[in-house]
Amino acid sequence: MRIKPLAAVPLAAVTAATLAASAPAAHAAAQARPPQVPAGTTAAWVVFDRQAGKIVATRNAHRKYRSASVVKILIAIDYLERRKSVPAADARLLRIMLRSSDDDAASTFWDRLGKGQIIVRQARRLGLSDTTPPPASKPGFWGYTSLSAYDIVRTYRYLLDRADARVRDTILSHLRHSIPCGTDGFDQTFGIPDALPRPWAVKQGWSGFGTTPPVRCGGGGGARAVGAPISWIAQRATGSGVPDYGRPVLHSTGLAGKGERYIMAVLTAHPAGGTWSSSVKRITTLTRDLYRDVTR
């Protein structure tokens, strides 16, 4: 389903319109039960209803998070819009970067395209006011890009409504075929894939859980992930310039509902030292409750 392109609407305007709603609408909202964020977890979300042409749920919309692998969407847009054809080797890199969230593929494009300049270009082109490159002291760390739930939704809207068909179809086709296991062995079916019925297209992000999953996705055992002492993590976080540096993050973003009606971005940061399984449960529950709330 292609929805007629809409002019960007400032979040403040949407919020003001919501506050000016009629008394019956306010009463209905009071009856709804929005997601409850667990203590110690920081969460942000934005849900855009493409059929209604408006944001229907929001929390901490402009709060910045470190992107983790969600930034791979911007890397892919930048690459595809800078060339008219894609060599077979690069097509394979795009495929595994977007479907199984392959980090080496992302690093290849990141280095080739100018590292943080990718983010500068895309933020300007797409109008992403909350999106900034990694700190100058960490230029190679694409996952330290800062972004917000609002900007992620804006990126998906760009793909759907403004991007060249070749760019749109390449990226969204891969996200519609996201596979359960990330290249690094982490199970990337948390959030939208686990909480919502198909169809959906997703780009997940995770960071801060070590390099080895507690249980390797798809079997094969896997060693127990070993985390750093919390005191050491907190020390590194001070003055890093990276949002929630020292805390693990999980993000679930994408398109959901019949005809890909909803654009969703759910970003979360969890307590330092938090486990993978407990963090996955939190974001999946939040995502499920959020979807139920907007579709009731």
C-alpha positions in Angstrom: 0.0 0.0 0.0 1.4 3.4 -1.0 0.1 6.3 1.1 0.1 9.8 -0.4 3.2 11.7 0.8 2.7 14.1 3.6 4.5 17.2 4.5 6.6 16.9 7.6 4.5 17.9 10.7 6.5 19.1 13.8 5.9 16.9 16.7 4.9 19.9 18.8 2.1 20.6 16.5 0.9 17.1 16.7 1.0 17.2 20.5 -0.9 20.5 20.6 -3.6 19.1 18.4 -3.9 16.1 20.7 -4.2 18.3 23.7 -6.9 20.3 22.0 -9.0 17.1 21.4 -12.7 17.0 22.5 -13.8 15.8 25.9 -15.0 12.5 24.5 -11.7 11.8 22.9 -9.9 12.7 26.1 -12.2 10.3 28.0 -11.4 7.5 25.5 -7.7 8.2 26.0 -8.1 7.9 29.7 -9.5 4.5 29.2 -6.5 3.3 27.2 -3.6 1.7 29.0 -0.3 2.8 27.4 2.8 0.6 28.0 4.3 0.7 31.5 8.0 1.2 31.5 9.8 -0.9 34.0 11.9 0.8 36.7 15.5 1.2 35.6 14.6 1.1 31.9 14.6 4.2 29.7 12.2 4.0 26.8 11.1 6.1 23.9 8.7 5.4 21.1 6.9 7.0 18.2 4.1 5.3 16.1 3.0 6.9 12.9 -0.3 5.8 11.4 0.1 6.1 7.6 -3.6 5.7 7.0 -4.6 8.5 9.4 -1.5 10.5 8.4 -0.5 11.3 12.0 1.5 10.2 15.0 -0.8 8.1 17.2 1.6 7.3 20.1 4.7 9.0 21.4 7.0 9.0 24.4 10.4 10.8 24.7 10.2 11.2 20.9 13.3 13.4 20.7 15.4 11.7 23.3 18.7 10.7 21.8 19.9 7.1 22.0 23.0 5.5 20.5 21.9 3.9 17.4 23.5 0.5 17.5 22.6 -1.3 14.2 19.6 0.9 13.4 22.0 3.3 11.7 22.5 0.6 9.0 19.4 2.0 7.3 21.1 5.4 6.9 24.3 3.7 5.6 22.3 1.8 3.0 20.4 4.9 1.9 23.6 6.8 1.5 25.3 4.1 -0.5 22.4 3.5 -2.8 21.7 7.2 -3.5 25.3 7.8 -4.5 25.4 5.3 -7.4 23.2 4.1 -10.2 24.2 0.4 -10.1 25.3 -2.0 -7.4 28.1 -4.6 -8.0 27.3 -8.1 -7.0 29.8 -8.0 -4.1 28.1 -4.9 -2.7 24.7 -6.3 -3.2 25.7 -9.2 -1.0 27.0 -6.8 1.7 23.8 -4.9 1.7 21.8 -8.1 2.0 23.6 -9.4 5.1 23.9 -5.9 6.6 20.1 -5.4 6.6 18.8 -9.0 7.0 21.2 -10.4 9.5 22.6 -7.1 10.8 26.2 -8.0 9.8 28.7 -5.6 11.4 31.6 -6.2 9.1 29.4 -5.3 6.1 28.4 -2.1 7.8 32.0 -1.2 8.6 33.0 -1.8 5.0 30.5 0.8 3.8 31.2 3.1 6.7 34.9 3.3 5.9 34.3 3.6 2.2 31.7 6.4 2.4 33.5 8.7 4.8 32.4 7.5 8.2 30.5 10.3 10.1 30.0 12.2 6.9 27.4 9.6 6.0 25.3 10.8 9.0 25.9 14.5 8.2 24.7 14.0 4.6 21.6 12.0 5.6 20.6 14.2 8.5 20.6 17.2 6.2 18.9 15.4 3.3 16.1 13.8 5.4 15.7 16.6 7.9 16.8 14.6 11.0 17.3 17.1 13.7 18.2 14.6 16.5 20.7 12.6 14.4 24.5 13.2 14.8 27.7 11.3 14.0 29.7 9.5 16.6 32.0 11.6 18.7 35.2 12.8 17.0 37.2 10.6 19.4 35.4 7.5 18.1 35.0 8.0 14.3 35.0 4.3 13.4 32.1 3.4 15.7 29.0 3.7 13.5 26.9 2.3 16.3 27.7 5.4 18.4 25.6 7.6 16.1 23.0 9.4 18.1 19.4 9.4 16.9 15.8 9.5 18.2 12.6 7.6 17.8 11.2 10.6 15.9 14.0 10.6 13.4 13.8 6.9 12.8 10.1 7.2 11.9 11.0 10.2 9.7 13.6 7.9 7.9 11.0 5.3 7.2 8.6 7.9 5.9 11.4 9.1 3.6 11.9 5.6 2.2 8.2 5.1 1.7 7.2 8.5 0.3 10.2 10.3 -1.2 13.1 7.9 -2.0 13.7 6.7 -5.5 11.9 3.4 -6.0 15.2 1.5 -6.5 16.4 2.7 -3.1 13.1 2.1 -1.4 12.5 -1.4 -2.8 16.0 -2.6 -2.1 16.1 -1.6 1.5 12.5 -2.5 2.4 12.7 -5.8 0.7 15.6 -6.8 2.9 13.9 -5.6 6.0 10.8 -7.6 5.1 13.1 -10.6 5.0 15.0 -10.0 8.2 16.2 -13.4 9.5 15.9 -14.6 13.2 19.6 -14.9 13.8 22.0 -12.0 13.6 25.5 -12.7 12.1 26.9 -12.4 15.6 24.7 -15.1 17.0 22.2 -12.9 18.9 18.5 -13.6 18.3 17.1 -10.5 16.7 13.4 -11.5 17.0 12.8 -9.3 20.1 10.3 -6.4 19.9 8.3 -6.2 16.7 9.0 -9.7 15.4 8.0 -11.5 18.6 5.2 -9.2 19.7 3.3 -8.4 16.5 1.6 -10.6 13.9 3.0 -10.5 10.4 3.4 -8.8 8.1 6.2 -6.6 9.3 9.5 -5.3 8.1 12.2 -4.6 10.8 15.6 -3.2 11.6 16.8 -4.1 15.0 19.6 -2.8 17.1 21.4 -4.1 20.2 24.6 -3.0 22.0 26.3 -3.5 25.3 25.7 -7.2 25.8 29.2 -8.5 25.0 30.3 -10.1 21.8 29.1 -13.6 22.6 25.3 -14.3 23.2 24.3 -16.3 26.3 22.7 -18.8 24.0 23.7 -18.7 20.4 20.7 -18.2 18.1 19.8 -21.3 16.1 21.6 -23.6 18.5 25.2 -24.5 18.7 25.5 -23.8 22.4 27.4 -20.6 22.7 29.5 -19.4 25.6 28.1 -17.4 28.4 28.4 -13.7 27.8 30.9 -12.0 30.1 30.2 -8.4 31.0 32.5 -5.8 32.4 32.3 -4.7 36.1 29.5 -2.0 36.5 31.9 0.4 38.1 34.2 0.2 35.1 31.3 0.7 32.7 30.1 3.8 34.6 33.6 5.3 34.5 33.8 4.8 30.8 30.4 6.4 30.3 31.4 9.7 31.9 32.1 12.4 29.3 31.9 9.9 26.4 29.5 11.9 24.3 27.6 8.7 23.5 24.0 8.4 24.8 23.6 5.8 27.5 27.2 4.6 27.0 27.7 1.9 29.6 24.1 0.8 29.5 22.9 -2.0 27.2 20.4 -0.9 24.5 17.8 -2.7 22.5 15.9 -1.1 19.6 13.1 -2.4 17.5 12.0 -0.4 14.5 10.0 -1.0 11.3 6.7 -1.3 9.5 3.8 -3.2 10.9 0.1 -4.0 10.4 -1.9 -4.7 7.2 -0.6 -2.8 4.3 2.3 -1.7 6.5 0.0 0.9 8.0 2.1 1.7 11.0 5.7 2.9 11.3 7.1 2.1 14.7 10.3 2.9 16.6 10.8 1.6 20.1 14.1 2.5 21.7 15.3 1.3 25.1 18.3 1.5 27.4 18.5 -1.0 30.3 20.2 -1.1 33.7 24.0 -1.4 33.6 24.9 -5.1 33.9 21.4 -6.1 32.8 21.0 -9.5 31.1 20.1 -10.1 27.5 17.0 -12.2 28.4 15.6 -9.7 30.9 16.2 -6.8 28.5 14.5 -8.7 25.6 11.5 -9.4 27.7 11.1 -5.7 28.6 11.2 -4.3 25.0 9.0 -7.1 23.7 6.4 -6.5 26.3 6.5 -2.7 25.7 6.2 -3.2 22.0 3.3 -5.6 22.3 1.4 -3.3 24.7 2.1 -0.3 22.5 0.7 -2.0 19.4 -2.4 -3.2 21.3 -2.9 0.4 22.5 -2.8 2.0 19.1 -4.9 -0.7 17.4 -7.6 -1.1 20.0 
